């Protein structure tokens, strides 16, 4: 039996079982009890350390400085 046939047989049987088990594990990990606060904290990373949005004047000054 050649290598391709062996690998194809493995992928068709045990590979599918492994990938399905990995998927179920990832879903259970994402929806585990107590993870809501962690997910909320991670989702707010882009908004940390900002008091207010940049005004149009600040954006134009930054653009002019970038061109120089």
N, C-alpha and C positions, 0 to 999 in steps of 0.2 A: 504494500500500500504506500502510495507516495505522500509527501508532506502535506500537499494541498488537501487531499481527502481527509487526512487526520484532523487538520485544523478546521476544515469545513464541518466535519462531524461534531467537533467540540463546540464550535460557535453555534451550531444549530440546536444543541441540547443544553449543555452546562453553561455556555456563555449567556444564553437567554435567561436561565435561572439566576445566574450571578447578577446580571444587569437589572432584572426585576427586583431582586432582593436589595440591591443598592438604591434603586428608586424608592422603594418602600421605606428604607432606612432614612433617606434624605427627607422625605415628606414627614415622617414621624419626628425627626430632629427639628424641622422647621416649625412644626405645630406642637412642640412639647409644652407642657404646662410651665408657666413662669418665663417664657421667652418673649412675651409681648413687650415688656419694657426694654429689653435688649434690641428688638427690632425697631422700636420707636426711636431709641437713641441713635441707632445707626442711620435711620432714615433722615434724621435732623442734622447730620454732619455738615451738609452744605450751608446751613443757616447759623452755625455757631460763630460767635465773636463778631456779629454784625449788629450795630445799633440801629441802623437805618439803611435804606437803599441809597445808592449813589444818585446825586442830582445830575441834571443835564449839564450844568456848568462843570462839575467835577469830571464827568465823562469826557467832555470836549478838551479839558486841560490834559487829561491822561492821554488822549488821542494825539494831541499836538506834541507832547513829550515823547511819545513812541515814534513819531515821524522824524524827530530831530536826531 
